[in-house]
Amino acid sequence: MRLLKIVFWTLYRIWFYILMGVFIIIMLPFLVISILREEWYPYFFIMARIWARGILLGMGFYYKVEREQELEQGKSYMLTANHTSMVDIMLMLALVRNPFVFVGKKELVKIPLFGFFYKRTCILVDRNSPKSRHEVFERAQKRLSQGMSICIFPEGGVPEESVVLDEFKDGAFRLAIEHQIPIVPITFADNKKRFSYTFLSGKPGLLRAKVHTFIETKGKVATDRKELKEATRTIILKQLEKFNP
């Protein structure tokens, strides 16, 4: 029985990367055209959402989302969620219709095909480089000025399996205050259970998510950063405890 589980988990992981590649290859001409000009990013975003939903479906995932508040078209937001799985990227794309740009770790560039587009459409950060963090801030400001939203997983990486929710970094909240845009806390309940970063794990099933009431930043200043950070983390942590008592 143990051997069968290992075989299933291994094939399930391989299937995930096959799906990522197959959908990119099918959409390749349109994806390439959409990244030729920066202002064409919204078209790329539409295809990225199709890609994400195709992978979720192909992996046997179905999602259920509860929304306390709806995002308005044409408005910028700071999207923040707990981070436990590669599936977080796909689920975020599936849930949010407003074009947004991910801020993510540069290591994902190494993934064949996916990395090519990831490098050209996301804001990459080297967490060990202060210069890189500064460049991220500048690029995010540029995207926000273009009317985009930004998605940052504020834990700054994927925590250990035993950690329910790690401490949050400041970056997302600095940007939100700087541009006076609402912070959107989002809780992913099942992504770790369904497809964590532990290789021998995962199975098809339900992915629950909740989009919480937005936290306004109008009138907030740099010294309010810690308060906003803790308020966002508390909302997500309490919801995780409700989802998984």
Order of alpha helices (4+ residues) and beta strands (2+ residues): alpha-alpha-alpha-beta-beta-alpha-beta-alpha-beta-alpha-beta-alpha-beta-alpha-beta-alpha
